[in-house]
Protein backbone atom coordinates (compact mmCIF):
# COMPACT_ATOMS: atom_id res chain seq x y z
CA UNK A 1 0.00 0.00 0.00
CA UNK A 2 1.44 3.36 -0.90
CA UNK A 3 0.35 6.79 -2.02
CA UNK A 4 2.16 9.96 -2.98
CA UNK A 5 2.06 11.59 0.47
CA UNK A 6 5.48 12.77 1.53
CA UNK A 7 7.03 12.93 4.97
CA UNK A 8 8.71 16.08 6.17
CA UNK A 9 12.51 15.74 6.11
CA UNK A 10 14.00 14.40 9.31
CA UNK A 11 15.14 11.36 11.20
CA UNK A 12 13.57 7.94 10.60
CA UNK A 13 12.98 5.48 13.45
CA UNK A 14 12.96 1.79 12.51
CA UNK A 15 11.08 -0.14 15.21
CA UNK A 16 10.25 -3.49 13.65
CA UNK A 17 9.94 -7.02 15.00
CA UNK A 18 11.58 -10.10 13.47
CA UNK A 19 10.43 -11.78 10.27
CA UNK A 20 10.02 -15.21 11.85
CA UNK A 21 11.99 -17.87 10.07
CA UNK A 22 13.86 -15.35 7.94
CA UNK A 23 15.33 -12.34 9.73
CA UNK A 24 15.91 -11.20 13.29
CA UNK A 25 14.61 -7.79 14.30
CA UNK A 26 18.19 -6.48 14.17
CA UNK A 27 18.59 -7.78 10.60
CA UNK A 28 15.25 -6.27 9.59
CA UNK A 29 16.46 -2.87 10.77
CA UNK A 30 19.77 -3.28 8.93
CA UNK A 31 18.15 -4.17 5.62
CA UNK A 32 15.52 -1.43 5.87
CA UNK A 33 18.21 1.13 6.66
CA UNK A 34 20.28 -0.01 3.66
CA UNK A 35 17.31 0.34 1.35
CA UNK A 36 16.42 3.79 2.66
CA UNK A 37 19.96 5.08 2.29
CA UNK A 38 20.21 3.74 -1.24
CA UNK A 39 17.57 6.33 -2.13
CA UNK A 40 18.40 9.03 0.45
CA UNK A 41 22.16 8.95 1.15
CA UNK A 42 23.09 10.25 4.56
CA UNK A 43 19.56 9.82 5.92
CA UNK A 44 19.55 9.98 9.72
CA UNK A 45 18.20 6.69 11.03
CA UNK A 46 17.65 5.31 14.53
CA UNK A 47 17.23 1.54 14.82
CA UNK A 48 15.23 0.20 17.75
CA UNK A 49 14.54 -3.51 17.16
CA UNK A 50 11.43 -4.52 19.09
CA UNK A 51 9.69 -7.68 20.30
CA UNK A 52 6.39 -8.56 21.93
CA UNK A 53 7.68 -10.91 24.61
CA UNK A 54 8.23 -14.01 22.49
CA UNK A 55 11.22 -15.17 20.48
CA UNK A 56 13.73 -12.39 19.98
CA UNK A 57 12.92 -10.44 23.13
CA UNK A 58 16.39 -10.82 24.65
CA UNK A 59 18.01 -9.93 21.33
CA UNK A 60 15.95 -6.74 21.16
CA UNK A 61 16.98 -5.80 24.69
CA UNK A 62 20.66 -6.41 23.92
CA UNK A 63 20.39 -4.28 20.78
CA UNK A 64 19.01 -1.49 22.99
CA UNK A 65 22.04 -1.61 25.29
CA UNK A 66 21.34 -4.37 27.79
CA UNK A 67 24.10 -6.84 28.65
CA UNK A 68 23.62 -10.41 27.50
CA UNK A 69 24.12 -13.02 30.24
CA UNK A 70 24.26 -16.72 29.37
CA UNK A 71 23.65 -19.57 31.79
CA UNK A 72 23.17 -23.33 31.58
CA UNK A 73 19.67 -24.44 32.57
CA UNK A 74 17.29 -27.36 32.22
CA UNK A 75 15.65 -27.58 28.80
CA UNK A 76 12.03 -28.58 28.17
CA UNK A 77 12.95 -32.26 27.86
CA UNK A 78 15.17 -32.20 30.96
CA UNK A 79 18.46 -31.89 29.10
CA UNK A 80 20.88 -29.00 29.79
CA UNK A 81 20.67 -26.05 27.37
CA UNK A 82 22.33 -22.66 27.03
CA UNK A 83 19.94 -19.79 27.70
CA UNK A 84 20.40 -16.03 27.73
CA UNK A 85 18.77 -13.16 29.53
CA UNK A 86 19.44 -9.43 29.35
CA UNK A 87 20.39 -7.14 32.24
CA UNK A 88 20.81 -3.41 32.70
CA UNK A 89 20.76 -1.32 35.87
CA UNK A 90 18.83 -3.82 37.96
CA UNK A 91 16.28 -4.65 35.25
CA UNK A 92 16.36 -8.08 33.64
CA UNK A 93 14.59 -9.20 30.49
CA UNK A 94 13.96 -12.94 30.67
CA UNK A 95 12.62 -14.76 27.62
CA UNK A 96 11.10 -18.07 28.62
CA UNK A 97 11.64 -19.51 25.14
CA UNK A 98 15.38 -19.25 25.78
CA UNK A 99 15.02 -21.98 28.39
CA UNK A 100 11.73 -23.74 27.64
CA UNK A 101 11.04 -23.01 24.00
CA UNK A 102 10.18 -25.11 21.00
CA UNK A 103 13.61 -24.19 19.61
CA UNK A 104 15.14 -26.68 22.06
CA UNK A 105 13.19 -29.67 20.72
CA UNK A 106 14.73 -31.89 18.05
CA UNK A 107 13.03 -31.57 14.63
CA UNK A 108 9.71 -33.37 14.65
CA UNK A 109 9.89 -34.16 18.38
CA UNK A 110 7.22 -32.88 20.75
CA UNK A 111 6.47 -33.62 24.39
CA UNK A 112 3.13 -31.95 25.13
CA UNK A 113 2.51 -33.93 28.33
CA UNK A 114 5.99 -33.90 29.85
CA UNK A 115 7.82 -30.74 28.70
CA UNK A 116 8.82 -28.57 31.67
CA UNK A 117 9.39 -24.90 32.45
CA UNK A 118 11.95 -25.76 35.14
CA UNK A 119 14.70 -24.04 33.16
CA UNK A 120 12.74 -20.80 33.06
CA UNK A 121 12.73 -20.81 36.85
CA UNK A 122 16.49 -21.37 36.81
CA UNK A 123 16.86 -18.46 34.40
CA UNK A 124 14.82 -16.24 36.72
CA UNK A 125 16.98 -17.31 39.65
CA UNK A 126 20.10 -16.40 37.69
CA UNK A 127 18.67 -12.93 37.09
CA UNK A 128 17.99 -12.55 40.80
CA UNK A 129 21.55 -13.69 41.55
CA UNK A 130 22.80 -10.96 39.20
CA UNK A 131 20.96 -8.30 41.18
CA UNK A 132 17.78 -7.85 39.15
CA UNK A 133 14.93 -6.40 41.15
CA UNK A 134 12.70 -5.69 38.16
CA UNK A 135 12.14 -8.62 35.84
CA UNK A 136 10.28 -8.55 32.56
CA UNK A 137 9.25 -12.14 31.85
CA UNK A 138 8.55 -12.43 28.14
CA UNK A 139 6.55 -15.51 27.26
CA UNK A 140 5.84 -17.14 23.93
CA UNK A 141 7.26 -19.84 21.72
CA UNK A 142 7.07 -22.37 24.53
CA UNK A 143 7.31 -26.15 24.20
CA UNK A 144 5.40 -26.57 27.47
CA UNK A 145 1.91 -26.82 28.93
CA UNK A 146 2.73 -27.20 32.61
CA UNK A 147 1.12 -24.04 33.96
CA UNK A 148 4.52 -22.79 35.11
CA UNK A 149 4.76 -25.63 37.64
CA UNK A 150 8.34 -26.39 36.65
CA UNK A 151 9.27 -22.73 36.95
CA UNK A 152 7.82 -22.51 40.44
CA UNK A 153 9.56 -25.74 41.49
CA UNK A 154 12.92 -24.36 40.36
CA UNK A 155 12.28 -21.30 42.50
CA UNK A 156 11.53 -23.31 45.64
CA UNK A 157 7.87 -24.33 45.48
CA UNK A 158 6.95 -27.86 46.60
CA UNK A 159 4.32 -29.55 44.41
CA UNK A 160 3.63 -33.00 45.88
CA UNK A 161 1.54 -36.05 45.08
CA UNK A 162 -0.51 -38.02 47.61
CA UNK A 163 2.58 -39.90 48.74
CA UNK A 164 4.49 -36.71 49.49
CA UNK A 165 6.81 -37.03 46.50
CA UNK A 166 7.35 -34.22 43.97
CA UNK A 167 5.08 -34.60 40.96
CA UNK A 168 6.83 -35.52 37.74
CA UNK A 169 7.74 -32.83 35.20
CA UNK A 170 5.18 -31.67 32.68
CA UNK A 171 1.55 -30.69 32.58
CA UNK A 172 -0.01 -34.15 32.56
CA UNK A 173 1.58 -35.09 35.90
CA UNK A 174 -0.31 -32.26 37.59
CA UNK A 175 -3.31 -34.60 37.63
CA UNK A 176 -1.51 -36.29 40.55
CA UNK A 177 -1.00 -33.06 42.50
CA UNK A 178 -2.26 -33.40 46.06
CA UNK A 179 -0.63 -30.46 47.86
CA UNK A 180 1.28 -27.32 47.05
CA UNK A 181 3.54 -25.26 49.28
CA UNK A 182 4.73 -21.93 47.88
CA UNK A 183 6.29 -20.89 51.18
CA UNK A 184 9.73 -21.94 50.00
CA UNK A 185 9.78 -19.66 46.98
CA UNK A 186 12.94 -17.58 46.69
CA UNK A 187 12.47 -14.77 49.24
CA UNK A 188 14.01 -12.23 46.87
CA UNK A 189 10.88 -12.45 44.76
CA UNK A 190 8.96 -10.56 47.44
CA UNK A 191 11.16 -7.53 46.77
CA UNK A 192 11.14 -7.94 42.99
CA UNK A 193 8.70 -6.46 40.51
CA UNK A 194 7.83 -9.11 37.93
CA UNK A 195 6.01 -8.07 34.77
CA UNK A 196 4.43 -10.79 32.66
CA UNK A 197 4.85 -9.64 29.06
CA UNK A 198 2.70 -11.52 26.56
CA UNK A 199 0.96 -10.91 23.27
CA UNK A 200 -1.96 -13.18 24.25
CA UNK A 201 -4.56 -12.77 26.98
CA UNK A 202 -6.08 -16.26 27.06
CA UNK A 203 -7.22 -17.79 30.37
CA UNK A 204 -5.63 -20.97 31.69
CA UNK A 205 -8.53 -23.37 31.21
CA UNK A 206 -11.34 -24.31 28.87
CA UNK A 207 -11.90 -23.94 25.12
CA UNK A 208 -9.83 -20.75 24.90
CA UNK A 209 -7.23 -21.93 27.41
CA UNK A 210 -3.60 -22.95 27.27
CA UNK A 211 -4.12 -26.60 26.30
CA UNK A 212 -6.99 -26.17 23.85
CA UNK A 213 -5.64 -23.24 21.88
CA UNK A 214 -1.89 -23.69 22.00
CA UNK A 215 -1.44 -27.37 22.85
CA UNK A 216 -1.78 -28.50 19.21
CA UNK A 217 1.11 -26.21 18.26
CA UNK A 218 3.22 -28.27 20.68
CA UNK A 219 2.20 -31.65 19.34
CA UNK A 220 -0.89 -32.25 21.47
CA UNK A 221 -3.71 -34.28 19.95
CA UNK A 222 -7.32 -34.17 21.16
CA UNK A 223 -6.65 -36.70 23.93
CA UNK A 224 -3.55 -34.79 25.08
CA UNK A 225 -5.54 -31.55 25.19
CA UNK A 226 -8.23 -33.15 27.39
CA UNK A 227 -5.64 -34.66 29.73
CA UNK A 228 -3.69 -31.40 30.02
CA UNK A 229 -6.76 -29.23 30.59
CA UNK A 230 -7.98 -31.56 33.35
CA UNK A 231 -4.53 -31.61 34.95
CA UNK A 232 -4.24 -27.82 34.82
CA UNK A 233 -7.69 -27.59 36.42
CA UNK A 234 -6.45 -29.81 39.26
CA UNK A 235 -3.35 -27.61 39.58
CA UNK A 236 -5.41 -24.43 39.88
CA UNK A 237 -7.72 -26.05 42.42
CA UNK A 238 -4.90 -27.30 44.64
CA UNK A 239 -3.22 -23.90 44.52
CA UNK A 240 -6.54 -22.34 45.54
CA UNK A 241 -6.26 -19.94 42.64
CA UNK A 242 -9.20 -20.69 40.35
CA UNK A 243 -10.07 -16.98 40.01
CA UNK A 244 -6.58 -16.27 38.68
CA UNK A 245 -6.98 -19.12 36.19
CA UNK A 246 -9.51 -16.89 34.44
CA UNK A 247 -7.28 -13.81 34.48
CA UNK A 248 -6.03 -12.36 31.19
CA UNK A 249 -2.65 -13.86 30.33
CA UNK A 250 -2.99 -16.88 32.62
CA UNK A 251 -2.98 -19.19 29.61
CA UNK A 252 0.04 -17.59 27.97
CA UNK A 253 2.85 -19.92 26.91
CA UNK A 254 1.31 -23.13 28.14
CA UNK A 255 -0.02 -21.54 31.30
CA UNK A 256 3.27 -20.14 32.57
CA UNK A 257 1.32 -16.91 32.86
CA UNK A 258 -0.79 -18.52 35.57
CA UNK A 259 2.30 -19.66 37.46
CA UNK A 260 3.75 -16.16 37.28
CA UNK A 261 0.52 -14.52 38.46
CA UNK A 262 0.09 -16.93 41.38
CA UNK A 263 3.64 -17.56 42.52
CA UNK A 264 5.59 -14.50 41.40
CA UNK A 265 2.82 -11.96 42.01
CA UNK A 266 3.44 -10.79 38.47
CA UNK A 267 1.55 -8.01 36.75
CA UNK A 268 0.26 -8.82 33.28
CA UNK A 269 0.82 -6.30 30.49
CA UNK A 270 0.76 -6.61 26.69
CA UNK A 271 4.26 -7.58 25.69
CA UNK A 272 4.87 -4.87 23.14
CA UNK A 273 3.84 -2.13 25.61
CA UNK A 274 6.28 -3.46 28.20
CA UNK A 275 9.12 -3.84 25.74
CA UNK A 276 8.65 -0.38 24.27
CA UNK A 277 8.95 1.04 27.77
CA UNK A 278 12.00 -1.04 28.61
CA UNK A 279 13.72 -0.37 25.28
CA UNK A 280 13.24 3.40 25.47
CA UNK A 281 10.78 3.99 22.63
CA UNK A 282 9.64 7.37 23.94
CA UNK A 283 13.17 8.77 23.81
CA UNK A 284 13.85 7.19 20.42
CA UNK A 285 10.67 8.48 18.78
CA UNK A 286 11.03 12.06 20.00
CA UNK A 287 11.75 14.29 17.03
CA UNK A 288 11.41 11.54 14.41
CA UNK A 289 9.72 12.38 11.14
CA UNK A 290 8.70 8.82 10.27
CA UNK A 291 8.41 5.49 12.09
CA UNK A 292 8.84 2.22 10.20
CA UNK A 293 7.56 -0.90 11.91
CA UNK A 294 6.73 -4.40 10.75
CA UNK A 295 6.87 -8.17 11.20
CA UNK A 296 6.84 -11.25 9.05
CA UNK A 297 3.08 -11.42 8.55
CA UNK A 298 0.57 -8.61 8.90
CA UNK A 299 -2.59 -10.64 9.41
CA UNK A 300 -5.65 -10.58 11.69
CA UNK A 301 -3.50 -11.69 14.66
CA UNK A 302 -1.46 -8.50 14.25
CA UNK A 303 -4.44 -6.48 15.44
CA UNK A 304 -4.42 -8.32 18.80
CA UNK A 305 -1.39 -6.89 20.54
CA UNK A 306 1.39 -7.69 18.07
CA UNK A 307 4.42 -5.42 17.78
CA UNK A 308 3.47 -3.30 14.73
CA UNK A 309 0.16 -2.23 16.25
CA UNK A 310 1.84 -1.46 19.56
CA UNK A 311 4.43 0.69 17.80
CA UNK A 312 1.74 2.53 15.84
CA UNK A 313 -0.24 3.22 19.00
CA UNK A 314 2.84 4.48 20.79
CA UNK A 315 3.72 6.78 17.89
CA UNK A 316 0.19 8.21 17.57
CA UNK A 317 0.38 10.72 20.47
CA UNK A 318 3.45 12.21 18.82
CA UNK A 319 1.64 12.76 15.53
CA UNK A 320 4.34 10.86 13.64
CA UNK A 321 3.31 8.89 10.54
CA UNK A 322 3.88 5.14 10.60
CA UNK A 323 4.73 2.87 7.68
CA UNK A 324 5.16 -0.90 7.83
CA UNK A 325 7.14 -3.59 6.07
CA UNK A 326 6.19 -7.26 6.14
CA UNK A 327 6.70 -10.58 4.45
CA UNK A 328 3.05 -11.02 3.59
CA UNK A 329 -0.05 -8.92 4.02
CA UNK A 330 -3.57 -10.27 4.55
CA UNK A 331 -5.14 -7.26 6.26
CA UNK A 332 -7.22 -4.67 4.40
CA UNK A 333 -5.87 -1.15 4.10
CA UNK A 334 -8.79 0.13 6.17
CA UNK A 335 -7.86 -2.05 9.17
CA UNK A 336 -4.25 -0.91 9.06
CA UNK A 337 -5.21 2.73 8.63
CA UNK A 338 -7.55 2.48 11.62
CA UNK A 339 -4.61 1.15 13.63
CA UNK A 340 -2.41 4.05 12.56
CA UNK A 341 -0.39 2.42 9.77
CA UNK A 342 -0.90 4.33 6.53
CA UNK A 343 1.66 2.76 4.19
CA UNK A 344 2.59 -0.91 3.93
CA UNK A 345 5.19 -2.68 1.79
CA UNK A 346 5.02 -6.48 1.55
CA UNK A 347 7.75 -8.74 0.23
CA UNK A 348 5.04 -10.92 -1.33
CA UNK A 349 4.29 -8.07 -3.73
CA UNK A 350 7.86 -8.36 -5.01
CA UNK A 351 8.18 -12.16 -4.84
CA UNK A 352 4.89 -14.10 -4.70
CA UNK A 353 6.57 -17.47 -4.10
CA UNK A 354 6.58 -17.84 -0.27
CA UNK A 355 9.67 -20.04 -0.19
CA UNK A 356 11.70 -17.69 -2.35
CA UNK A 357 10.40 -14.71 -0.41
CA UNK A 358 11.64 -16.19 2.87
CA UNK A 359 14.92 -17.35 1.39
CA UNK A 360 15.65 -13.93 -0.11
CA UNK A 361 14.00 -11.86 2.60
CA UNK A 362 17.01 -9.58 3.14
CA UNK A 363 17.48 -8.35 -0.44
CA UNK A 364 13.72 -8.17 -0.96
CA UNK A 365 13.34 -6.08 2.18
CA UNK A 366 15.97 -3.66 0.87
CA UNK A 367 13.99 -3.35 -2.35
CA UNK A 368 10.80 -2.72 -0.39
CA UNK A 369 12.60 -0.04 1.61
CA UNK A 370 13.75 1.70 -1.57
CA UNK A 371 10.12 1.84 -2.70
CA UNK A 372 9.13 3.24 0.68
CA UNK A 373 11.86 5.87 0.51
CA UNK A 374 10.90 6.85 -3.03
CA UNK A 375 7.25 7.21 -2.03
CA UNK A 376 7.68 9.00 1.27
CA UNK A 377 11.13 10.52 1.60
CA UNK A 378 11.94 12.08 -1.77
Beta strands, then each sheet from edge to edge (+ up, - down):
strand 1: 12-14
strand 2: 45-47
strand 3: 67-74
strand 4: 80-88
strand 5: 91-95
strand 6: 134-138
strand 7: 158-160
strand 8: 179-181
strand 9: 193-198
strand 10: 267-270
strand 11: 290-298
strand 12: 321-329
strand 13: 343-346
sheet 1: 2+ 1+ 11+ 12+ 13+
sheet 2: 3+ 4- 5+ 6+ 9+ 10+
sheet 3: 7+ 8-
end
